[in-house]
C-alpha cells in the first residue's frame, strides 16, 4: 500500500508556493502522492501540474474536478497539460459536485447526474485515447475539428 496526502495552503500569502513547500515536506516524509481538491480561486489540475513538476517523483492528482460546470474538452486539455508537466505522474479524479454549489454557484440544474457523468466520461475517454472527440449525447456535445 502507498500513502498520500490531501494538501491545502488556502490561507498562505502565495498559495502556489506554499503548496509546493508542503508537497516537498510530504515527499520528504515518505508520502508517495499529493491530492488537490477543486476550489474557487485555484485550479486543481493546474496546481497538480505545478506541484508535480516542482517535486520530482511525487504522484499528484485532483480530488476531484466536478463534471458540472466543466466541459470534457476543457478537462481533457487540463489533464493532458498536467500529465505532460509531471512526466506521467498525474491522476485525474472527477466528481459530480455538490447540488447546492452546482445550482446556486453555477446556475446549472443538477439533473440526471449519473447520466451526465456517463456522457462526460465517454467524451473524455475519446479525447484522451484518440486526441479527438465526436460525441453527441442527450446532455452534452463534444466535438473537435
Order of alpha helices (4+ residues) and beta strands (2+ residues): beta-alpha-beta-alpha-beta-beta-alpha-beta-beta-alpha-alpha-beta-beta
